[in-house]
């Protein structure tokens, strides 16, 4: 049963790396969106931006560090691809809204 060994072996690790990258990318963009929404009501917007940036970077760097520490370059590449993918999808959605005459994100 070579096919089942492939799925439980390296393929599962690659899917986990891609999934972690997607989760990190969505977390980064979601927390950025929350920060930007909170800026108008914040008493200290610069501190909010700096704190949010530091926290977002810390979480993302920790995730990439774990992949780099326990995986190889293929896992790191898939994590990077997963991290970038949500941004590309959001940008594409914004471009479609702009083309219909609405406002983009």
Secondary structure in CASP SS format (residue, H / E / C, confidence):
PFRMAT SS
TARGET T0000
AUTHOR 0000-0000-0000
METHOD secondary structure of the structure
MODEL  1
X C 1.00
X H 1.00
X H 1.00
X H 1.00
X H 1.00
X H 1.00
X H 1.00
X H 1.00
X H 1.00
X H 1.00
X H 1.00
X H 1.00
X H 1.00
X H 1.00
X H 1.00
X H 1.00
X H 1.00
X H 1.00
X H 1.00
X H 1.00
X H 1.00
X H 1.00
X H 1.00
X H 1.00
X H 1.00
X H 1.00
X H 1.00
X H 1.00
X H 1.00
X H 1.00
X H 1.00
X H 1.00
X H 1.00
X H 1.00
X H 1.00
X H 1.00
X H 1.00
X H 1.00
X H 1.00
X H 1.00
X H 1.00
X C 1.00
X C 1.00
X C 1.00
X H 1.00
X H 1.00
X H 1.00
X H 1.00
X H 1.00
X H 1.00
X H 1.00
X H 1.00
X H 1.00
X H 1.00
X H 1.00
X H 1.00
X H 1.00
X H 1.00
X H 1.00
X H 1.00
X H 1.00
X H 1.00
X H 1.00
X H 1.00
X H 1.00
X H 1.00
X H 1.00
X H 1.00
X H 1.00
X H 1.00
X C 1.00
X C 1.00
X H 1.00
X H 1.00
X H 1.00
X H 1.00
X H 1.00
X H 1.00
X H 1.00
X H 1.00
X H 1.00
X H 1.00
X H 1.00
X H 1.00
X H 1.00
X H 1.00
X H 1.00
X H 1.00
X H 1.00
X H 1.00
X H 1.00
X H 1.00
X H 1.00
X H 1.00
X H 1.00
X H 1.00
X H 1.00
X H 1.00
X H 1.00
X C 1.00
X C 1.00
X C 1.00
X C 1.00
X C 1.00
X C 1.00
END
